[in-house]
Amino acid sequence: DAGVTQSPTHLIKTRGQQVTLRCSPKSGHDTVSWYQQALGQGPQFIFQYYEEEERQRGNFPDRFSGHQFPNYSSELNVNALLLGDSALYLCASSLVEGYGYTFGSGTRLTVV
Amino acid sequence: KNEVEQSPQNLTAQEGEFITINCSYSVGISALHWLQQHPGGGIVSLFMLSSGKKKHGRLIATINIQEKHSSLHITASHPRDSAVYICAPEDDKIIFGKGTRLHILP
């Protein structure tokens, strides 16, 4: 049984560009949460998707947007990339009740 | 004030030592997760607990809901336990602590 799958694993982008990160949740999970982890810091909550809608949002600008598809997979989009967006982006899936959080290995984004 | 405080932030110990990592939180929670993160980023869920104590191998996690405090213990520590350990209380979303960087020397 596959856990959470994130792609790509590594990515290098230039300032001002746009990026899309992808997450496939664990089988049976219906909720996807996205986190940004800067070097040496704990992950920070970006947003959570359930039933194809943004259910909650952390303190991130509108440049960060997302989407959830009918098969529960999700995308994180970041527009107008800044150097400070360089981080590990983690996806976690769960059931809407919040049980059984499972984390992906993350996508390491470097903005140059 | 941070919602989740972990201590210590960094810990270096000799192989075989008993390790304790503490977590205090200020939010109401439905559960609390202890997570392990190795270099490279992958996060592994060690425990999810909402009361009492759980044990898995050499790892023990305890939580006191009234005091809003949890501890992670590692018995007979080994160099392969070297990692970042993250406390993550959960209410309607997970809030992560900054982590404790553990280094076990052989």
Backbone of each chain as ProteinMPNN parsed JSONL, in Angstrom:
{"seq_chain_A": "DAGVTQSPTHLIKTRGQQVTLRCSPKSGHDTVSWYQQALGQGPQFIFQYYEEEERQRGNFPDRFSGHQFPNYSSELNVNALLLGDSALYLCASSLVEGYGYTFGSGTRLTVV", "coords_chain_A": {"N_chain_A": [[0.848, -1.186, 0.0], [0.789, 2.051, -1.063], [2.164, 4.897, 0.466], [2.063, 8.355, 1.117], [2.719, 10.15, -1.763], [4.949, 12.361, -3.238], [5.742, 14.721, -5.78], [7.81, 16.841, -7.851], [10.86, 15.407, -6.423], [12.996, 17.08, -6.053], [13.613, 20.467, -7.003], [14.55, 23.224, -8.968], [14.119, 26.614, -9.334], [13.761, 29.859, -10.865], [13.758, 33.182, -9.551], [10.614, 34.825, -9.577], [9.401, 33.029, -11.248], [6.854, 30.456, -11.666], [5.62, 27.663, -9.797], [4.572, 24.246, -9.568], [3.645, 21.82, -7.323], [3.099, 18.393, -6.515], [0.918, 16.001, -4.964], [0.032, 12.811, -3.926], [-2.325, 11.248, -2.004], [-2.32, 8.917, 0.772], [-3.797, 5.734, 0.265], [-7.252, 5.64, 0.785], [-7.369, 7.915, 2.298], [-8.775, 11.216, 2.602], [-8.184, 13.837, 2.883], [-5.903, 16.467, 2.419], [-3.009, 18.072, 3.483], [-0.779, 20.818, 3.352], [2.593, 21.806, 3.971], [5.206, 24.099, 4.736], [8.637, 23.912, 5.155], [11.224, 25.602, 6.328], [14.805, 25.766, 6.324], [16.138, 24.296, 9.181], [13.918, 24.827, 10.711], [10.655, 24.092, 12.144], [7.931, 22.515, 10.37], [5.577, 24.667, 8.731], [2.149, 25.362, 8.6], [0.405, 25.502, 5.565], [-2.027, 25.194, 3.948], [-5.14, 23.308, 3.941], [-6.916, 20.767, 2.236], [-10.107, 19.495, 1.48], [-12.658, 17.569, 0.089], [-12.284, 18.83, -2.357], [-12.061, 21.468, -1.756], [-10.604, 24.357, -0.196], [-10.055, 24.041, 3.105], [-8.915, 25.0, 5.413], [-6.566, 27.609, 6.166], [-3.24, 28.671, 6.543], [-0.926, 31.266, 7.574], [-0.091, 32.418, 4.951], [0.797, 34.113, 1.908], [-1.333, 35.125, -0.893], [-0.037, 34.239, -3.105], [0.422, 31.625, -2.807], [-1.35, 28.897, -3.681], [-3.815, 26.321, -4.085], [-5.09, 23.081, -5.039], [-7.501, 20.482, -5.084], [-8.173, 17.332, -6.408], [-10.796, 15.179, -7.799], [-9.927, 12.585, -7.214], [-8.681, 12.86, -4.849], [-6.024, 13.607, -4.876], [-3.583, 16.27, -4.812], [-2.504, 19.613, -5.607], [0.024, 22.052, -5.112], [0.496, 25.368, -5.769], [2.772, 27.928, -6.442], [3.172, 31.247, -7.098], [5.123, 33.861, -8.708], [7.77, 33.486, -7.582], [9.885, 33.859, -4.745], [13.154, 34.328, -3.3], [12.995, 33.571, -0.654], [11.127, 31.591, -0.66], [12.359, 29.228, -0.921], [12.543, 26.033, 0.285], [11.605, 23.014, 2.069], [8.826, 21.351, 0.995], [6.141, 19.857, 2.383], [3.724, 17.3, 2.216], [0.829, 16.049, 3.713], [-1.415, 13.444, 4.308], [-4.71, 12.553, 5.441], [-7.604, 11.353, 7.234], [-10.705, 13.135, 7.202], [-11.523, 13.554, 9.761], [-9.197, 13.868, 11.034], [-7.539, 11.799, 11.7], [-4.739, 9.568, 11.615], [-2.543, 10.806, 10.262], [-0.325, 10.864, 7.586], [2.821, 11.318, 6.204], [4.404, 12.693, 3.316], [7.599, 12.431, 1.596], [8.454, 14.85, 0.808], [9.075, 17.799, -1.215], [11.885, 19.371, -2.298], [12.401, 22.64, -2.805], [14.303, 24.956, -4.51], [14.977, 28.288, -4.934], [16.491, 30.436, -7.152]], "CA_chain_A": [[0.0, 0.0, 0.0], [1.633, 3.231, -1.152], [1.865, 5.986, 1.368], [1.913, 9.631, 0.43], [3.719, 10.326, -2.813], [5.112, 13.734, -3.68], [6.621, 14.917, -6.938], [9.068, 16.109, -7.914], [11.567, 15.361, -5.144], [13.816, 18.287, -6.018], [13.236, 21.414, -8.053], [15.236, 24.513, -8.936], [13.389, 27.612, -10.105], [14.298, 31.212, -10.837], [12.872, 34.201, -8.986], [9.569, 35.311, -10.472], [8.719, 31.929, -11.926], [5.759, 29.785, -10.986], [5.921, 26.242, -9.598], [3.474, 23.373, -9.146], [4.062, 20.612, -6.631], [2.003, 17.44, -6.539], [0.826, 15.082, -3.832], [-0.981, 11.755, -3.969], [-2.501, 10.833, -0.616], [-2.384, 7.497, 1.095], [-5.068, 5.126, -0.107], [-8.272, 5.715, 1.822], [-7.388, 9.244, 2.905], [-9.544, 12.164, 1.813], [-7.778, 15.203, 3.242], [-4.491, 16.736, 2.144], [-2.477, 19.297, 4.081], [0.53, 21.216, 2.832], [3.43, 22.494, 4.94], [6.495, 24.615, 4.28], [9.646, 23.781, 6.194], [12.48, 26.282, 6.047], [15.951, 25.079, 6.897], [16.304, 24.443, 10.624], [12.655, 25.187, 11.359], [9.574, 23.126, 12.048], [7.003, 22.79, 9.269], [4.523, 25.664, 8.918], [0.931, 24.977, 7.888], [0.02, 26.38, 4.456], [-3.479, 25.018, 3.844], [-5.67, 21.953, 3.944], [-7.993, 20.57, 1.264], [-11.042, 18.397, 1.682], [-13.763, 17.651, -0.875], [-11.87, 19.727, -3.432], [-12.13, 22.862, -1.322], [-9.671, 24.749, 0.855], [-10.805, 23.924, 4.357], [-8.248, 25.883, 6.36], [-5.394, 28.237, 5.583], [-2.302, 29.291, 7.457], [-0.556, 32.647, 7.307], [0.695, 32.48, 3.732], [0.189, 35.047, 0.953], [-2.165, 34.561, -1.957], [0.811, 33.607, -4.122], [0.322, 30.195, -2.548], [-2.696, 28.417, -3.94], [-3.836, 24.871, -4.219], [-6.238, 22.441, -5.682], [-7.652, 19.047, -4.828], [-8.891, 16.682, -7.501], [-11.773, 14.187, -7.328], [-9.27, 11.379, -6.689], [-8.092, 13.322, -3.585], [-4.68, 14.143, -5.042], [-3.581, 17.718, -4.62], [-1.399, 20.408, -6.114], [0.371, 23.325, -4.481], [1.051, 26.3, -6.75], [3.358, 29.152, -5.912], [3.447, 32.218, -8.163], [6.069, 34.954, -8.438], [8.662, 32.915, -6.572], [10.892, 34.662, -4.056], [14.243, 33.52, -2.753], [12.542, 33.055, 0.635], [10.245, 30.43, -0.842], [13.184, 28.029, -0.91], [12.179, 25.256, 1.48], [11.059, 21.681, 1.844], [7.367, 21.397, 1.021], [5.651, 18.555, 2.82], [2.31, 17.007, 2.066], [0.352, 15.024, 4.63], [-2.813, 13.072, 4.077], [-5.397, 12.045, 6.625], [-9.047, 11.364, 7.109], [-11.178, 14.473, 7.552], [-11.598, 13.656, 11.212], [-7.867, 14.183, 11.52], [-6.802, 10.626, 12.161], [-3.841, 8.818, 10.745], [-1.697, 11.62, 9.411], [0.803, 10.218, 6.929], [3.575, 12.374, 5.537], [5.265, 12.402, 2.185], [9.021, 12.724, 1.801], [8.675, 16.264, 0.551], [9.711, 18.359, -2.415], [12.82, 20.443, -1.926], [12.389, 23.711, -3.8], [15.354, 25.966, -4.412], [14.736, 29.433, -5.809], [17.774, 31.116, -7.354]], "C_chain_A": [[0.89, 1.245, 0.0], [1.2, 4.231, -0.105], [1.632, 7.235, 0.567], [3.06, 9.804, -0.558], [3.758, 11.776, -3.249], [6.043, 13.785, -4.878], [6.673, 16.389, -7.32], [9.743, 16.073, -6.544], [12.436, 16.604, -4.962], [13.457, 19.169, -7.213], [14.031, 22.7, -7.872], [14.489, 25.46, -9.865], [14.066, 28.967, -9.943], [13.277, 32.163, -10.225], [11.867, 34.675, -10.021], [8.824, 34.214, -11.203], [7.588, 31.376, -11.07], [6.124, 28.307, -10.857], [4.66, 25.51, -9.162], [4.051, 22.113, -8.535], [2.851, 19.699, -6.495], [2.092, 16.459, -5.385], [-0.29, 14.079, -4.074], [-1.131, 11.207, -2.558], [-2.449, 9.321, -0.459], [-3.773, 6.968, 0.728], [-6.044, 5.159, 1.067], [-8.362, 7.06, 2.506], [-8.086, 10.237, 1.993], [-9.13, 13.61, 2.014], [-6.28, 15.353, 3.013], [-4.107, 18.073, 2.754], [-1.09, 19.558, 3.524], [1.269, 22.036, 3.886], [4.698, 22.967, 4.249], [7.481, 24.508, 5.425], [10.928, 24.45, 5.736], [13.601, 25.566, 6.787], [16.057, 25.357, 8.39], [15.041, 24.792, 11.389], [11.67, 24.02, 11.301], [8.664, 23.475, 10.887], [5.939, 23.812, 9.667], [3.343, 25.302, 8.028], [0.6, 25.987, 6.805], [-1.493, 26.347, 4.284], [-3.834, 23.539, 3.818], [-6.841, 21.873, 2.979], [-8.806, 19.339, 1.611], [-12.213, 18.621, 0.736], [-13.509, 18.759, -1.899], [-11.947, 21.204, -3.054], [-11.073, 23.126, -0.248], [-10.442, 24.851, 2.162], [-10.227, 24.866, 5.418], [-7.033, 26.458, 5.66], [-4.536, 28.838, 6.685], [-1.953, 30.692, 6.991], [0.402, 32.726, 6.114], [-0.001, 33.393, 2.727], [-0.57, 34.317, -0.149], [-1.344, 33.969, -3.095], [0.789, 32.083, -3.991], [-1.134, 29.777, -2.752], [-2.645, 26.911, -4.146], [-5.078, 24.38, -4.913], [-6.291, 20.995, -5.216], [-8.542, 18.457, -5.906], [-9.857, 15.635, -6.959], [-11.142, 12.917, -6.778], [-8.473, 11.679, -5.411], [-6.648, 13.798, -3.719], [-4.742, 15.666, -5.023], [-2.362, 18.35, -5.274], [-1.229, 21.654, -5.249], [1.021, 24.178, -5.562], [1.614, 27.517, -6.025], [3.72, 30.052, -7.09], [4.505, 33.218, -7.718], [7.056, 34.556, -7.347], [9.677, 33.934, -6.055], [11.987, 33.74, -3.537], [13.816, 32.854, -1.443], [11.568, 31.901, 0.544], [11.039, 29.131, -0.897], [12.957, 27.273, 0.39], [11.849, 23.841, 1.054], [9.548, 21.787, 1.979], [6.848, 19.985, 1.283], [4.15, 18.462, 2.619], [1.967, 15.922, 3.077], [-1.09, 14.703, 4.291], [-3.405, 12.487, 5.349], [-6.866, 11.848, 6.267], [-9.557, 12.696, 7.65], [-11.293, 14.646, 9.06], [-10.235, 13.928, 11.829], [-7.05, 12.983, 11.941], [-5.803, 10.141, 11.113], [-3.022, 9.65, 9.804], [-0.526, 10.801, 8.886], [1.499, 11.268, 6.079], [4.311, 11.845, 4.329], [6.7, 12.774, 2.512], [9.377, 14.157, 1.449], [9.254, 16.566, -0.812], [10.62, 19.489, -1.956], [12.892, 21.441, -3.073], [13.516, 24.697, -3.516], [15.055, 27.063, -5.416], [16.039, 30.23, -5.924], [17.57, 32.45, -8.101]], "O_chain_A": [[1.652, 1.471, 0.941], [0.011, 4.387, 0.173], [1.073, 7.191, -0.529], [4.227, 9.623, -0.212], [2.728, 12.357, -3.59], [6.995, 13.012, -4.985], [5.693, 17.111, -7.136], [9.228, 16.664, -5.595], [12.587, 17.112, -3.851], [13.057, 18.688, -8.274], [14.169, 23.203, -6.757], [14.255, 25.148, -11.033], [14.839, 29.188, -9.01], [12.07, 31.965, -10.369], [12.206, 34.9, -11.183], [7.731, 34.442, -11.722], [7.394, 31.77, -9.92], [6.844, 27.761, -11.694], [3.798, 26.068, -8.484], [4.854, 21.42, -9.16], [1.719, 20.168, -6.374], [3.173, 16.131, -4.897], [-1.419, 14.454, -4.39], [-0.152, 10.745, -1.973], [-2.525, 8.566, -1.428], [-4.78, 7.663, 0.866], [-5.713, 4.763, 2.185], [-9.328, 7.327, 3.221], [-8.009, 10.13, 0.769], [-9.677, 14.509, 1.376], [-5.493, 14.476, 3.368], [-4.793, 19.077, 2.565], [-0.327, 18.63, 3.259], [0.673, 22.845, 4.596], [5.197, 22.337, 3.316], [7.203, 24.957, 6.537], [11.634, 23.937, 4.868], [13.361, 24.848, 7.758], [16.065, 26.513, 8.814], [15.094, 25.028, 12.596], [11.833, 23.088, 10.513], [8.63, 24.629, 10.46], [5.464, 23.817, 10.802], [3.513, 24.976, 6.853], [0.519, 27.185, 7.073], [-2.163, 27.365, 4.457], [-2.98, 22.661, 3.696], [-7.659, 22.789, 2.905], [-8.272, 18.294, 1.982], [-12.702, 19.743, 0.602], [-14.411, 19.52, -2.252], [-11.903, 22.079, -3.918], [-10.701, 22.229, 0.507], [-11.367, 25.652, 2.294], [-10.963, 25.45, 6.214], [-6.527, 25.888, 4.693], [-5.044, 29.435, 7.634], [-2.614, 31.242, 6.11], [1.575, 33.065, 6.275], [-1.229, 33.454, 2.684], [-0.472, 33.102, -0.318], [-1.886, 33.275, -3.956], [1.096, 31.357, -4.936], [-2.032, 30.261, -2.062], [-1.585, 26.32, -4.35], [-5.966, 25.136, -5.307], [-5.26, 20.364, -4.983], [-9.562, 19.046, -6.265], [-9.758, 15.242, -5.797], [-11.754, 12.234, -5.957], [-7.689, 10.849, -4.952], [-6.096, 14.342, -2.763], [-5.803, 16.267, -5.195], [-1.331, 17.705, -5.466], [-2.192, 22.222, -4.733], [1.988, 23.754, -6.197], [0.992, 28.055, -5.108], [4.485, 29.658, -7.97], [4.752, 33.401, -6.526], [7.157, 35.22, -6.315], [10.235, 34.738, -6.802], [11.781, 32.539, -3.359], [14.215, 31.726, -1.15], [11.22, 31.296, 1.558], [10.454, 28.048, -0.917], [13.16, 27.819, 1.474], [11.815, 23.509, -0.131], [9.052, 22.273, 2.996], [7.086, 19.057, 0.51], [3.413, 19.426, 2.828], [2.737, 14.982, 3.269], [-1.888, 15.6, 4.019], [-2.687, 11.993, 6.218], [-7.302, 12.138, 5.153], [-8.893, 13.317, 8.48], [-11.174, 15.758, 9.574], [-10.138, 14.191, 13.028], [-5.962, 13.145, 12.493], [-6.004, 10.287, 9.907], [-2.814, 9.257, 8.656], [0.172, 10.131, 9.647], [0.86, 12.01, 5.333], [4.782, 10.707, 4.313], [6.985, 13.354, 3.559], [10.474, 14.625, 1.756], [9.841, 15.707, -1.47], [10.178, 20.439, -1.31], [13.376, 21.131, -4.162], [13.648, 25.203, -2.402], [14.899, 26.799, -6.608], [16.613, 30.645, -4.918], [18.536, 33.166, -8.362]]}, "seq_chain_B": "KNEVEQSPQNLTAQEGEFITINCSYSVGISALHWLQQHPGGGIVSLFMLSSGKKKHGRLIATINIQEKHSSLHITASHPRDSAVYICAPEDDKIIFGKGTRLHILP", "coords_chain_B": {"N_chain_B": [[4.343, 34.258, 21.951], [5.346, 30.944, 21.293], [3.182, 28.345, 20.128], [3.881, 25.75, 20.521], [6.393, 24.355, 22.38], [9.524, 22.929, 22.454], [11.964, 21.037, 24.225], [15.204, 19.651, 24.913], [16.585, 21.947, 22.423], [18.725, 21.039, 21.005], [20.547, 18.038, 21.341], [23.162, 16.068, 22.401], [24.361, 12.876, 22.953], [25.781, 9.938, 24.492], [26.032, 6.673, 23.079], [23.676, 4.35, 24.258], [22.664, 5.838, 26.344], [19.826, 7.077, 28.217], [17.262, 8.883, 26.805], [15.423, 11.894, 26.928], [12.927, 13.9, 25.6], [11.154, 16.866, 25.741], [7.894, 18.373, 25.511], [5.831, 21.129, 25.443], [2.655, 22.631, 25.154], [0.273, 25.101, 24.132], [-2.218, 25.084, 23.089], [-5.58, 23.798, 22.747], [-6.078, 20.338, 22.277], [-6.786, 17.447, 20.215], [-5.261, 15.291, 19.829], [-1.813, 14.229, 19.953], [1.151, 14.226, 18.116], [4.21, 12.491, 17.753], [7.019, 12.851, 15.819], [9.555, 11.744, 13.54], [12.311, 12.981, 11.856], [14.592, 12.511, 9.368], [17.814, 13.5, 7.971], [17.411, 14.981, 4.767], [14.717, 14.969, 4.77], [12.372, 13.274, 4.917], [9.509, 12.457, 6.806], [8.616, 10.513, 9.553], [5.968, 9.051, 11.236], [5.915, 8.511, 14.63], [4.413, 8.196, 16.999], [0.95, 8.602, 17.81], [-0.919, 10.062, 20.205], [-3.467, 10.467, 22.665], [-3.89, 10.314, 25.296], [-2.337, 9.241, 28.35], [0.085, 6.767, 27.869], [2.311, 5.437, 25.438], [4.096, 2.724, 23.973], [6.727, 1.663, 21.89], [8.875, -0.58, 20.902], [12.031, 0.626, 21.675], [11.12, 3.097, 22.209], [9.181, 5.438, 24.023], [6.248, 7.221, 24.641], [4.635, 9.787, 26.391], [1.795, 11.545, 27.683], [0.293, 14.336, 29.268], [-2.646, 15.586, 29.519], [-3.96, 17.507, 31.063], [-1.872, 19.066, 32.042], [-0.828, 19.883, 29.69], [1.43, 18.758, 28.393], [3.958, 16.729, 26.993], [6.132, 13.916, 26.656], [8.897, 12.371, 25.038], [10.648, 9.408, 25.177], [13.713, 7.695, 24.79], [15.077, 4.619, 25.136], [18.194, 2.963, 25.808], [19.829, 4.261, 23.778], [20.915, 4.634, 20.36], [23.28, 5.163, 17.687], [21.815, 5.203, 15.282], [19.485, 6.381, 16.02], [19.832, 9.02, 15.74], [18.5, 11.997, 14.707], [15.967, 14.435, 13.852], [13.506, 15.171, 16.162], [10.131, 15.736, 16.343], [7.531, 17.39, 17.939], [4.07, 17.474, 17.641], [1.186, 18.858, 18.156], [-2.314, 18.298, 17.654], [-5.298, 19.775, 16.65], [-7.725, 20.971, 14.951], [-5.998, 21.063, 12.949], [-2.578, 20.139, 12.339], [-0.021, 21.363, 14.415], [3.301, 22.194, 14.34], [6.165, 21.674, 16.401], [9.467, 23.143, 16.69], [11.303, 21.196, 16.729], [13.666, 18.789, 18.009], [17.02, 18.339, 17.784], [18.718, 15.454, 17.721], [21.712, 13.804, 18.502], [23.439, 10.926, 18.576], [26.282, 9.605, 19.87], [28.687, 7.141, 18.933]], "CA_chain_B": [[4.749, 32.98, 22.517], [5.058, 29.841, 20.404], [2.14, 27.442, 20.609], [4.53, 24.497, 20.86], [7.767, 24.542, 22.834], [10.246, 21.69, 22.689], [13.276, 21.155, 24.854], [16.09, 20.712, 24.446], [16.599, 22.161, 20.977], [19.783, 20.161, 20.517], [20.988, 17.096, 22.363], [24.185, 15.09, 22.024], [24.495, 11.895, 24.024], [26.554, 8.742, 24.174], [25.259, 5.46, 22.824], [23.239, 3.649, 25.459], [22.022, 6.735, 27.301], [18.38, 7.271, 28.211], [17.004, 10.196, 26.229], [14.092, 12.468, 27.139], [12.607, 15.14, 24.884], [9.923, 17.4, 26.31], [7.047, 19.207, 24.652], [4.727, 21.835, 26.084], [1.834, 23.284, 24.146], [-0.693, 26.021, 24.74], [-3.511, 24.978, 22.407], [-6.375, 22.611, 23.027], [-5.762, 19.347, 21.26], [-7.49, 16.175, 20.2], [-4.215, 14.27, 19.837], [-0.471, 14.786, 19.799], [2.013, 13.343, 17.331], [5.673, 12.57, 17.788], [7.494, 12.556, 14.478], [11.002, 11.659, 13.381], [12.727, 13.466, 10.545], [16.002, 12.285, 9.078], [18.348, 14.394, 6.929], [16.769, 14.671, 3.498], [13.372, 15.502, 4.91], [11.234, 12.394, 5.123], [8.975, 12.427, 8.167], [7.995, 9.255, 9.963], [5.135, 9.198, 12.418], [6.295, 7.552, 15.663], [3.27, 7.977, 17.882], [-0.153, 9.529, 17.975], [-1.545, 9.721, 21.47], [-4.398, 11.45, 23.211], [-3.852, 10.199, 26.748], [-1.532, 8.179, 28.906], [1.426, 6.366, 27.493], [2.434, 4.411, 24.41], [5.454, 2.184, 23.865], [7.01, 0.915, 20.672], [10.295, -0.903, 20.942], [12.778, 1.404, 22.664], [10.51, 4.424, 22.293], [8.021, 5.587, 24.906], [5.684, 8.568, 24.612], [3.633, 10.03, 27.423], [1.115, 12.838, 27.562], [-0.55, 14.779, 30.367], [-3.536, 16.558, 28.865], [-4.255, 18.611, 31.989], [-0.697, 19.935, 32.129], [-0.438, 20.237, 28.319], [2.837, 18.384, 28.32], [4.235, 15.383, 26.512], [7.542, 13.557, 26.607], [9.333, 11.227, 24.24], [11.824, 8.794, 25.775], [14.402, 6.649, 24.025], [15.934, 3.807, 26.001], [19.342, 2.324, 25.146], [19.949, 5.0, 22.52], [21.831, 4.096, 19.354], [23.56, 6.194, 16.674], [20.774, 5.292, 14.243], [18.39, 7.228, 16.528], [20.158, 10.416, 15.434], [17.48, 12.571, 13.824], [15.2, 15.509, 14.481], [12.248, 14.673, 16.713], [9.189, 16.854, 16.301], [6.264, 17.279, 18.652], [3.062, 18.106, 16.784], [-0.192, 18.748, 18.649], [-3.344, 18.359, 16.62], [-6.695, 20.056, 16.945], [-8.304, 20.808, 13.614], [-4.847, 20.887, 12.07], [-1.375, 19.84, 13.113], [0.925, 22.456, 14.65], [4.59, 21.56, 14.571], [7.248, 22.299, 17.121], [10.662, 23.371, 15.872], [12.079, 19.968, 16.694], [14.857, 18.571, 18.821], [18.039, 17.646, 16.995], [19.387, 14.463, 18.565], [22.898, 13.181, 17.926], [23.941, 9.872, 19.462], [27.671, 9.27, 19.538], [29.004, 5.723, 19.171]], "C_chain_B": [[4.388, 31.867, 21.532], [3.999, 28.932, 21.018], [2.719, 26.116, 21.063], [5.986, 24.783, 21.222], [8.384, 23.176, 23.087], [11.562, 21.983, 23.386], [13.874, 19.77, 25.054], [15.976, 20.894, 22.932], [17.621, 21.256, 20.314], [20.241, 19.273, 21.661], [21.999, 16.135, 21.761], [24.407, 14.157, 23.201], [25.317, 10.716, 23.542], [25.604, 7.57, 23.922], [24.921, 4.78, 24.136], [22.521, 4.529, 26.464], [20.509, 6.765, 27.124], [18.102, 8.716, 27.813], [15.577, 10.638, 26.553], [13.979, 13.777, 26.378], [11.235, 15.597, 25.379], [9.201, 18.33, 25.353], [5.946, 19.821, 25.505], [3.959, 22.599, 25.011], [0.755, 24.111, 24.831], [-2.073, 25.908, 24.122], [-4.268, 23.765, 22.913], [-6.175, 21.599, 21.931], [-6.701, 18.156, 21.341], [-6.49, 15.019, 20.241], [-2.869, 14.975, 19.708], [0.384, 13.744, 19.084], [3.473, 13.558, 17.72], [6.171, 12.047, 16.447], [9.018, 12.521, 14.474], [11.347, 12.097, 11.963], [14.224, 13.292, 10.386], [16.482, 13.302, 8.062], [17.8, 13.992, 5.569], [15.287, 14.926, 3.557], [12.267, 14.554, 5.268], [10.812, 12.337, 6.58], [8.29, 11.102, 8.413], [7.186, 9.517, 11.226], [5.507, 8.112, 13.422], [5.093, 7.185, 16.522], [2.185, 9.01, 17.602], [-0.845, 9.13, 19.264], [-2.423, 10.84, 21.957], [-4.485, 11.353, 24.726], [-2.828, 9.144, 27.125], [-0.179, 7.992, 28.265], [1.346, 5.33, 26.381], [3.891, 3.989, 24.307], [5.588, 1.432, 22.552], [8.502, 0.663, 20.627], [10.999, -0.129, 22.041], [12.202, 2.808, 22.864], [9.284, 4.397, 23.189], [7.547, 7.027, 24.791], [4.623, 8.669, 25.682], [2.999, 11.388, 27.181], [0.288, 13.09, 28.804], [-1.412, 15.909, 29.814], [-3.786, 17.765, 29.771], [-3.097, 19.596, 32.046], [-0.213, 20.385, 30.753], [1.055, 19.978, 28.106], [2.957, 16.946, 27.835], [5.739, 15.162, 26.509], [7.74, 12.361, 25.693], [10.615, 10.703, 24.878], [12.395, 7.756, 24.815], [15.303, 5.907, 24.992], [17.059, 3.185, 25.165], [19.598, 2.958, 23.782], [21.088, 4.452, 21.655], [22.099, 5.182, 18.318], [22.486, 6.297, 15.587], [19.542, 6.067, 14.713], [18.644, 8.699, 16.229], [19.214, 10.945, 14.364], [16.907, 13.798, 14.515], [13.869, 14.928, 14.924], [11.311, 15.864, 16.904], [7.916, 16.491, 17.058], [5.216, 18.048, 17.855], [1.669, 17.898, 17.361], [-1.177, 18.94, 17.511], [-4.676, 18.755, 17.222], [-7.45, 19.874, 15.635], [-7.214, 20.785, 12.55], [-3.652, 20.583, 12.956], [-0.516, 21.092, 13.215], [2.249, 21.825, 15.035], [5.463, 22.375, 15.514], [8.45, 22.444, 16.207], [11.559, 22.143, 15.836], [13.247, 19.971, 17.65], [15.834, 17.765, 17.984], [18.844, 16.752, 17.915], [20.558, 13.849, 17.82], [23.448, 12.187, 18.943], [25.329, 9.471, 18.978], [27.953, 7.802, 19.829], [30.032, 5.569, 20.281]], "O_chain_B": [[3.279, 31.835, 20.999], [3.92, 28.766, 22.235], [2.126, 25.429, 21.895], [6.717, 25.391, 20.439], [7.841, 22.366, 23.839], [12.188, 23.022, 23.172], [13.148, 18.815, 25.331], [15.344, 20.089, 22.249], [17.411, 20.767, 19.203], [20.312, 19.71, 22.81], [21.736, 15.478, 20.754], [24.618, 14.612, 24.326], [25.52, 10.524, 22.343], [24.514, 7.501, 24.49], [25.77, 4.648, 25.018], [21.835, 4.019, 27.35], [19.984, 6.515, 26.039], [18.638, 9.651, 28.407], [14.638, 9.847, 26.46], [14.834, 14.655, 26.499], [10.285, 14.816, 25.428], [9.811, 18.982, 24.506], [5.219, 19.113, 26.203], [4.549, 23.144, 24.079], [0.378, 23.842, 25.972], [-3.008, 26.566, 24.578], [-3.676, 22.823, 23.44], [-6.109, 21.967, 20.759], [-7.32, 17.888, 22.371], [-6.832, 13.906, 20.64], [-2.801, 16.164, 19.395], [0.346, 12.555, 19.399], [3.899, 14.683, 17.981], [5.802, 10.96, 16.002], [9.678, 13.171, 15.285], [10.744, 11.636, 10.994], [15.02, 13.84, 11.149], [15.672, 13.909, 7.362], [17.729, 12.806, 5.25], [14.646, 15.085, 2.518], [11.286, 14.978, 5.879], [11.642, 12.188, 7.476], [7.494, 10.629, 7.602], [7.677, 10.135, 12.171], [5.426, 6.924, 13.108], [4.802, 6.009, 16.739], [2.469, 10.141, 17.209], [-1.304, 7.997, 19.404], [-2.162, 12.015, 21.697], [-5.087, 12.211, 25.371], [-2.493, 8.267, 26.328], [0.602, 8.934, 28.134], [0.464, 4.471, 26.363], [4.801, 4.788, 24.525], [4.703, 0.676, 22.15], [9.294, 1.564, 20.352], [10.614, -0.213, 23.208], [12.758, 3.608, 23.616], [8.465, 3.48, 23.133], [8.357, 7.954, 24.839], [3.813, 7.76, 25.862], [3.593, 12.266, 26.555], [-0.346, 12.178, 29.335], [-0.954, 17.041, 29.663], [-3.819, 18.904, 29.305], [-3.304, 20.808, 32.093], [0.717, 21.185, 30.66], [1.816, 20.857, 27.701], [2.174, 16.073, 28.21], [6.519, 16.105, 26.376], [6.892, 11.475, 25.585], [11.56, 11.462, 25.094], [11.664, 7.043, 24.128], [16.194, 6.501, 25.599], [16.893, 2.919, 23.974], [19.586, 2.275, 22.758], [22.068, 3.895, 22.149], [21.242, 6.035, 18.086], [22.275, 7.375, 15.032], [18.658, 6.376, 13.914], [17.766, 9.536, 16.442], [19.14, 10.407, 13.259], [17.313, 14.152, 15.622], [13.183, 14.267, 14.143], [11.659, 16.858, 17.541], [7.316, 15.437, 16.845], [5.472, 19.178, 17.438], [1.034, 16.879, 17.092], [-0.908, 19.647, 16.54], [-5.134, 18.147, 18.189], [-7.778, 18.751, 15.254], [-7.488, 20.516, 11.381], [-3.709, 20.751, 14.174], [-0.308, 21.796, 12.227], [2.309, 21.011, 15.956], [5.499, 23.603, 15.442], [8.456, 21.933, 15.088], [12.47, 22.058, 15.013], [13.748, 21.022, 18.047], [15.529, 16.661, 17.533], [19.568, 17.235, 18.786], [20.432, 13.43, 16.669], [23.869, 12.568, 20.035], [25.517, 9.056, 17.835], [27.512, 7.273, 20.849], [30.416, 4.448, 20.616]]}, "name": "protein", "num_of_chains": 2, "seq": "DAGVTQSPTHLIKTRGQQVTLRCSPKSGHDTVSWYQQALGQGPQFIFQYYEEEERQRGNFPDRFSGHQFPNYSSELNVNALLLGDSALYLCASSLVEGYGYTFGSGTRLTVVKNEVEQSPQNLTAQEGEFITINCSYSVGISALHWLQQHPGGGIVSLFMLSSGKKKHGRLIATINIQEKHSSLHITASHPRDSAVYICAPEDDKIIFGKGTRLHILP"}
